[in-house]
Amino acid sequence: MLSWVVTFFILAIVAGLLGFGGIASGAAGIAKILFFVFLIALILSLLTGRRRPPA
């Protein structure tokens, strides 16, 4: 999922440099959403984690 964030971020940068405002804002919006989804998934996986069974 992190690769999607990077892809949309690069797309937003390139579109912004070329002057495509609508495309750049759309790609930036998608990148923000994916970033926060990835961040929430990371926090949840750190909180739950793999717990070792009692020995």
Backbone as a ProteinNet text record, in pm:
[ID]
protein_1_A
[PRIMARY]
MLSWVVTFFILAIVAGLLGFGGIASGAAGIAKILFFVFLIALILSLLTGRRRPPA
[TERTIARY]
82.9	0	88	202.8	293.5	339.6	349.6	390.5	284.9	156.4	51	63.1	98.1	114.7	227.6	338.6	453.5	418	345.7	307.1	219.6	117.9	29.9	100.6	195.3	272.2	356.9	424.4	506.5	418.6	303.4	210.1	162.9	136.1	93.2	203.4	327.6	440.2	459.1	457.8	477.3	362.5	239.7	124.5	128.2	172.3	183.1	287.3	398.8	503.4	457.4	374.3	325.6	203.8	148.5	38.8	-99.5	-113	-244.7	-301.3	-373.2	-422.2	-519.3	-614.4	-714.4	-655.1	-566.5	-502.9	-412.1	-338.9	-246.7	-322.6	-430.6	-505.4	-573.6	-619.6	-681.4	-582.1	-464.6	-361.7	-311.8	-300.6	-256.4	-361.4	-487.5	-594.2	-593	-574.8	-568.4	-446.2	-333.4	-212.2	-231.4	-300.6	-326.8	-413.5	-519.6	-609.2	-534.7	-458.1	-383.3	-278.5	-217.1	-119.6	-182.9	-299.9	-364.2	-418.2	-466.6	-510.4	-390.9	-276.4	-155.8	-109.5	-116.8	-74.6	-163.7	-294	-386.3	-360.5	-337.1	-307.4	-177.8	-78.1	47.6	25.8	-48.9	-74	-152	-251.9	-329.1	-243.5	-156.5	-72.2	31.1	77	170	99.7	-25.1	-98.2	-137.4	-184.8	-227.3	-105.7	-23.6	101.6	85	193.2	193.8	238.6	154.8	188.9	227.5	331	375.8	280.8	251	168	248.1	181.5	255.3	323.1	445.9	523.8	495.8
-118.3	0	125.6	112.9	227.1	262.2	162.3	190	274.2	254.3	336.5	481.1	501.3	637.2	706.7	636.5	694.3	721.6	629.3	647.3	770.9	785.7	901.5	1030.7	1022.9	1141.5	1188.1	1095.9	1131.1	1183.5	1121.4	1168	1310.1	1338.9	1473.7	1576.1	1539.7	1631.1	1661	1556.1	1574.2	1655.3	1622.2	1695.9	1841.5	1866	2002.9	2082.3	2018.2	2085.5	2118.5	2030.4	2052	2143.9	2176.8	2272.5	2212.4	2084.9	2022.2	2026.6	2132.4	2152.8	2047.1	2010.5	1912	1775	1733.6	1602.8	1601	1709.1	1714.9	1710.2	1784.8	1784.3	1649.8	1587.4	1455.2	1350.4	1351.1	1254.2	1281.7	1406.6	1441	1398	1414.3	1371	1220.5	1146.8	1000.9	959.6	1026	993.7	1020.5	1128.5	1157.6	1049.3	1011.3	909.1	777.7	735.7	611.1	618.8	734.6	750.2	728.4	789.7	775.6	634.5	570.2	430.9	343.1	365.3	289.1	315.8	440.1	475.6	409.2	407.3	342.6	191.3	131.5	-12	-42.9	43.9	24.7	30.9	129.6	144.2	24.6	-19.4	-135.7	-261.5	-279.6	-398.5	-392.7	-272.6	-260.8	-287.3	-243.5	-264.7	-410.1	-474.1	-613.3	-704.9	-690.6	-765.1	-915.5	-982.4	-1126.4	-1153.2	-1221.4	-1253.7	-1400.8	-1425.5	-1564	-1637	-1761.7	-1838.8	-1870.6	-1880.8	-1910.4	-2045.7	-2051.8	-2175.7	-2269.6
0	0	0	60	61.3	-79.9	-165.2	-303.3	-375.8	-342.1	-402.7	-358.6	-231.7	-181.4	-256	-272.4	-342.9	-488.4	-551	-691.2	-709.3	-625.8	-638.3	-599.6	-505.9	-469.7	-587.1	-653.1	-769.7	-882.2	-902.1	-1004.6	-974.7	-847.3	-809.6	-832.6	-801.4	-822.2	-970.5	-1052.4	-1197.3	-1256.1	-1217.1	-1270.4	-1224.6	-1102.5	-1053.5	-1130.2	-1163.1	-1239.5	-1381.5	-1436.1	-1572.2	-1577	-1461.9	-1457.8	-1465.9	-1442.2	-1443.3	-1302	-1269.9	-1134	-1087.2	-1170.1	-1130.1	-1106.8	-1195.7	-1182.1	-1060	-1038.7	-925.5	-793.3	-783.5	-657	-634.5	-741.6	-727.5	-681.6	-742	-703.7	-562.3	-525.9	-390.3	-288	-321.3	-231.4	-209.9	-318.3	-307.8	-226.7	-247.6	-172.4	-23.7	11.2	152.4	215.1	144.4	197.1	218	117.7	129.8	240.1	258.7	365.2	501.2	523.8	653.7	675.4	570.4	582.4	619.9	555	584.7	727.4	771.6	906.3	1011.3	989	1082	1085.2	967.8	963.4	1037.8	1026.4	1097.9	1248.8	1294.5	1438.1	1491.7	1416.9	1460.5	1465.8	1368.5	1369.2	1481.4	1516.4	1628.3	1761.3	1774.3	1898	1917.9	1812	1826.2	1820.9	1719.7	1709	1721	1700.2	1720.4	1863	1932.8	2070.5	2078	2152.2	2168.6	2262.8	2229.9	2323.1	2449.6	2562.9	2685.5	2677.2	2726.3	2716	2828.9
[MASK]
+++++++++++++++++++++++++++++++++++++++++++++++++++++++

